[in-house]
Amino acid sequence: MSQMHEIDSGARAANDAAGPYHARIEAALQYLARRWRQQPELAEAAAAARMSEFHFQRVFTRWVGVSPKKFLGYLTLDSARAALERGESVLDAAYGAGLSGPSRLHDLFVTQEAVTPGEYKRRGEGLAVTWGFAPSPFGECVILWTPRGVCGLGFVGGKAREAAFADLAERWPAARYVKDAETARRLAADAFQPADRRRKLGLMLLGSPFQIKVWEALLRVPEGTLVSYDALAAAVGKPGAARAVGSAVAANPISFLIPCHRAIRKTGVISDYHWGRARKLALIGWEQAHAERREGRAA
């Protein structure tokens, strides 16, 4: 798969090329997500973003939807437990009724198509996958797509860019990969919007039948809510199979759009995440902020 070596390791970071705030907001989100137990002061968070307190307060509130102090509130155990209760009751209602009522908002911006068992076995043979790096509020990301929809989305984080791409691309070693930086940035700009402002995106689900069933269940969990692995297991007809469900969640190749970050332990404890625990906390807090802002509850 020679196309995997097309990465220009000497290119400028996409966050910096996109403007002055992507990297700074990422730094602030990561700092607050790592230090929320210490409840850092505004000056500490502003220093992490390399901004004055006044400017940081304004920019953070515009990008995240709430003030830094309010955002910290979303990262507490009590907040996680409340979001968990909301998410599990919604998921139960959706599956109990046999329809996706609570995910109607999500239905407006995402369609999904699973690969066939034959396509899954061929590991991407005959499949053309386009890809590229792009900025996001949560750090530089790598995004992969086909004519049928987005099939991979992950974060670079502390990894080398080559490793971040390989993490997704090596799942489909027989595919043909073509780089397109401009389209990647446009897709990422569409993807990383609050749910009510996101343009419609298609997803191509590349996984086993069980994994796809779990990912489809995750798509029913509304923005701003959380769900336990046990509840997901029950929703897909496998009560008691929380560990297997957890493995399927961890194998999700389309972060954020298939919201594996919304799955947590039933105790409310937020465990590890493929792209970093601090990033998972930042994603959860950001979504809760925008969900409450949309509903007129944020202060």
C-alpha positions as CSV (number, residue, x, y, z in Angstrom):
1,M,0.0,0.0,0.0
2,S,2.5,2.6,-1.2
3,Q,0.0,5.4,-1.0
4,M,0.3,5.3,2.8
5,H,3.7,6.8,2.5
6,E,2.4,9.9,0.7
7,I,2.3,11.8,4.0
8,D,4.3,14.9,4.0
9,S,5.9,14.8,7.4
10,G,7.4,18.2,6.9
11,A,4.1,20.0,6.3
12,R,3.0,22.6,8.7
13,A,0.5,21.4,11.3
14,A,-3.1,21.7,10.1
15,N,-4.2,23.4,13.3
16,D,-1.8,26.4,12.7
17,A,-2.7,26.6,9.0
18,A,-6.4,26.8,9.9
19,G,-6.2,30.0,12.0
20,P,-5.0,31.2,15.4
21,Y,-7.5,29.5,17.6
22,H,-7.8,25.7,16.8
23,A,-4.6,24.8,18.6
24,R,-5.3,27.2,21.5
25,I,-8.8,26.0,22.2
26,E,-7.5,22.4,22.0
27,A,-4.8,23.2,24.5
28,A,-7.4,24.7,26.9
29,L,-9.9,21.8,26.5
30,Q,-7.1,19.3,27.1
31,Y,-5.8,21.3,30.1
32,L,-9.3,21.6,31.8
33,A,-10.1,17.9,31.0
34,R,-6.8,16.8,32.7
35,R,-7.1,19.2,35.7
36,W,-10.8,19.4,36.4
37,R,-10.5,17.9,39.9
38,Q,-8.3,20.8,40.9
39,Q,-10.9,23.3,39.5
40,P,-8.2,25.6,37.9
41,E,-8.8,29.3,37.9
42,L,-9.4,31.3,34.7
43,A,-5.8,32.6,34.7
44,E,-4.4,29.0,34.7
45,A,-6.6,27.9,31.7
46,A,-5.8,31.2,29.9
47,A,-2.1,30.5,30.4
48,A,-2.5,27.0,28.9
49,A,-4.0,28.6,25.8
50,R,-1.3,31.4,25.7
51,M,-4.0,34.1,25.9
52,S,-5.0,36.9,28.2
53,E,-7.8,36.1,30.7
54,F,-10.2,38.6,29.0
55,H,-9.5,37.4,25.5
56,F,-9.5,33.7,26.5
57,Q,-12.9,34.0,28.2
58,R,-14.4,35.5,25.1
59,V,-12.8,33.1,22.6
60,F,-13.5,30.0,24.7
61,T,-17.1,30.9,25.2
62,R,-17.6,31.5,21.5
63,W,-16.0,28.2,20.5
64,V,-17.3,25.9,23.2
65,G,-20.6,27.5,23.9
66,V,-20.2,28.2,27.6
67,S,-17.7,29.8,29.9
68,P,-14.6,27.9,31.1
69,K,-16.1,27.7,34.6
70,K,-19.3,26.2,33.3
71,F,-17.4,23.8,31.1
72,L,-15.6,22.5,34.2
73,G,-18.9,21.7,35.7
74,Y,-19.6,19.3,32.8
75,L,-16.5,17.3,33.7
76,T,-17.6,16.2,37.2
77,L,-18.8,12.8,38.2
78,D,-22.2,14.2,39.1
79,S,-22.6,15.6,35.7
80,A,-21.6,12.3,34.1
81,R,-24.1,10.4,36.2
82,A,-26.9,12.8,35.2
83,A,-26.1,12.5,31.5
84,L,-25.9,8.8,31.9
85,E,-29.4,8.6,33.3
86,R,-30.8,10.8,30.5
87,G,-29.0,8.7,27.8
88,E,-30.0,5.3,29.1
89,S,-33.7,6.2,29.5
90,V,-33.7,7.7,25.9
91,L,-32.0,4.6,24.5
92,D,-34.4,2.3,26.3
93,A,-37.4,4.2,25.0
94,A,-36.1,4.2,21.4
95,Y,-35.5,0.5,21.3
96,G,-38.6,-0.3,23.2
97,A,-40.7,1.5,20.7
98,G,-38.8,-0.1,17.8
99,L,-37.9,3.2,16.2
100,S,-35.3,5.9,16.4
101,G,-37.4,8.7,17.8
102,P,-34.8,10.2,20.1
103,S,-32.2,10.3,17.3
104,R,-34.3,12.3,14.9
105,L,-32.0,15.2,15.2
106,H,-29.1,12.9,14.3
107,D,-31.0,11.5,11.4
108,L,-31.0,15.0,9.9
109,F,-27.2,15.0,9.4
110,V,-26.1,11.4,9.0
111,T,-27.0,8.5,6.9
112,Q,-25.2,5.2,7.3
113,E,-24.5,2.2,5.0
114,A,-22.8,-1.0,6.3
115,V,-20.5,-2.9,4.0
116,T,-21.6,-6.4,3.0
117,P,-20.1,-9.5,4.6
118,G,-18.2,-10.1,1.3
119,E,-16.8,-6.6,1.3
120,Y,-15.7,-7.0,4.9
121,K,-13.9,-10.3,4.1
122,R,-12.0,-8.7,1.2
123,R,-10.5,-6.1,3.5
124,G,-11.0,-3.2,1.1
125,E,-10.0,-4.9,-2.1
126,G,-11.4,-2.8,-5.0
127,L,-12.2,0.1,-2.6
128,A,-10.9,3.6,-3.4
129,V,-10.4,5.6,-0.2
130,T,-9.6,9.3,-0.2
131,W,-8.0,10.8,3.0
132,G,-6.3,13.8,4.5
133,F,-5.5,15.7,7.7
134,A,-7.6,18.6,9.0
135,P,-7.9,20.8,12.1
136,S,-10.6,20.3,14.8
137,P,-11.3,21.9,18.2
138,F,-10.0,18.6,19.7
139,G,-6.7,18.5,17.8
140,E,-5.5,17.6,14.3
141,C,-7.5,14.8,12.9
142,V,-7.2,12.4,10.0
143,I,-10.3,11.6,7.9
144,L,-11.0,8.9,5.4
145,W,-13.9,8.6,3.0
146,T,-15.3,6.7,0.0
147,P,-18.1,7.7,-2.4
148,R,-20.4,5.9,0.1
149,G,-19.4,8.1,3.0
150,V,-16.9,8.7,5.7
151,C,-15.2,5.5,6.7
152,G,-12.5,6.6,9.2
153,L,-12.0,9.6,11.5
154,G,-9.3,9.7,14.2
155,F,-7.1,12.1,16.1
156,V,-3.4,12.6,15.7
157,G,-2.7,13.6,19.3
158,G,0.8,12.8,20.4
159,K,1.3,10.2,17.6
160,A,3.3,10.8,14.5
161,R,1.0,11.7,11.6
162,E,2.0,8.5,9.8
163,A,1.0,6.4,12.8
164,A,-2.4,8.1,13.1
165,F,-3.2,7.5,9.4
166,A,-1.9,3.9,9.6
167,D,-4.1,3.2,12.6
168,L,-7.2,3.7,10.4
169,A,-5.8,2.7,6.9
170,E,-4.3,-0.6,8.0
171,R,-7.8,-2.0,8.8
172,W,-8.3,-2.1,5.0
173,P,-4.9,-3.1,3.6
174,A,-6.2,-4.0,0.2
175,A,-7.8,-0.6,-0.5
176,R,-6.3,2.1,-2.8
177,Y,-5.6,5.3,-0.9
178,V,-5.5,8.8,-2.5
179,K,-4.7,12.0,-0.6
180,D,-6.9,15.1,-0.8
181,A,-6.1,17.7,1.8
182,E,-8.6,20.3,0.6
183,T,-11.6,18.0,0.8
184,A,-10.5,16.6,4.1
185,R,-10.5,20.1,5.6
186,R,-14.0,20.7,4.2
187,L,-15.4,17.5,5.5
188,A,-13.9,18.1,9.0
189,A,-15.3,21.6,9.1
190,D,-18.8,20.0,8.4
191,A,-18.2,17.2,10.9
192,F,-17.1,19.2,13.9
193,Q,-20.2,21.3,14.3
194,P,-22.8,21.1,17.1
195,A,-25.5,18.6,16.1
196,D,-28.1,21.2,15.1
197,R,-25.6,23.0,12.7
198,R,-24.0,20.0,11.1
199,R,-24.5,19.3,7.4
200,K,-25.7,16.0,6.3
201,L,-22.9,13.4,6.2
202,G,-22.9,9.8,5.0
203,L,-21.1,7.1,6.9
204,M,-19.7,3.9,5.5
205,L,-19.5,1.4,8.4
206,L,-16.6,-1.0,8.0
207,G,-17.0,-3.7,10.7
208,S,-18.3,-7.1,11.7
209,P,-22.1,-7.5,12.0
210,F,-21.9,-7.3,15.8
211,Q,-19.7,-4.2,15.7
212,I,-22.0,-2.5,13.3
213,K,-25.0,-3.3,15.5
214,V,-23.2,-1.6,18.5
215,W,-22.2,1.4,16.4
216,E,-25.8,1.9,15.2
217,A,-26.9,1.8,18.9
218,L,-24.4,4.5,19.6
219,L,-25.9,6.6,16.9
220,R,-29.2,6.6,18.8
221,V,-27.6,8.3,21.9
222,P,-28.4,12.0,21.6
223,E,-25.7,14.7,21.9
224,G,-25.2,15.7,25.5
225,T,-26.1,12.4,27.0
226,L,-24.1,9.2,27.9
227,V,-24.8,5.5,28.0
228,S,-23.3,2.6,29.9
229,Y,-21.8,-0.4,28.3
230,D,-24.4,-2.5,30.1
231,A,-27.3,-0.5,28.6
232,L,-25.7,-0.8,25.1
233,A,-25.4,-4.5,25.5
234,A,-29.1,-4.8,26.5
235,A,-30.1,-2.5,23.6
236,V,-28.4,-4.8,21.0
237,G,-30.0,-7.9,22.5
238,K,-26.9,-9.1,24.4
239,P,-27.6,-8.4,28.0
240,G,-24.6,-9.3,30.1
241,A,-22.2,-8.9,27.2
242,A,-20.9,-5.5,28.3
243,R,-17.2,-6.6,27.8
244,A,-17.9,-7.6,24.2
245,V,-19.8,-4.3,23.6
246,G,-16.9,-2.4,25.1
247,S,-14.5,-4.1,22.6
248,A,-16.9,-3.1,19.7
249,V,-17.0,0.4,21.0
250,A,-13.2,0.5,21.1
251,A,-12.9,-0.8,17.6
252,N,-15.0,2.1,16.2
253,P,-13.0,3.7,13.3
254,I,-15.2,6.8,13.0
255,S,-14.6,8.8,16.1
256,F,-17.0,11.7,17.0
257,L,-19.5,10.9,14.2
258,I,-20.1,7.5,15.7
259,P,-20.1,8.8,19.2
260,C,-18.1,6.1,21.1
261,H,-17.0,8.8,23.6
262,R,-20.6,8.8,24.9
263,A,-20.2,5.2,26.3
264,I,-18.9,5.1,29.9
265,R,-19.0,2.8,32.9
266,K,-22.3,2.5,34.7
267,T,-20.7,4.0,37.8
268,G,-20.3,7.3,35.9
269,V,-16.5,6.8,35.8
270,I,-15.1,7.9,32.4
271,S,-12.5,5.2,31.4
272,D,-9.8,5.2,28.7
273,Y,-10.4,6.3,25.1
274,H,-8.5,5.2,22.0
275,W,-7.6,8.8,21.4
276,G,-6.9,9.8,25.0
277,R,-9.0,10.1,28.1
278,A,-8.6,13.9,28.3
279,R,-9.9,14.2,24.7
280,K,-12.9,12.0,25.7
281,L,-13.7,14.3,28.6
282,A,-13.3,17.4,26.3
283,L,-15.7,15.8,23.8
284,I,-18.3,15.0,26.4
285,G,-18.1,18.5,28.0
286,W,-18.2,20.2,24.6
287,E,-21.3,18.2,23.6
288,Q,-23.1,18.9,26.9
289,A,-22.4,22.6,26.6
290,H,-23.9,22.8,23.1
291,A,-26.8,20.6,23.9
292,E,-27.7,22.8,26.9
293,R,-27.1,25.9,24.9
294,R,-29.5,24.7,22.2
295,E,-32.1,24.0,24.8
296,G,-31.6,27.3,26.6
297,R,-30.3,25.8,29.8
298,A,-26.6,27.0,29.8
299,A,-25.6,29.9,31.9
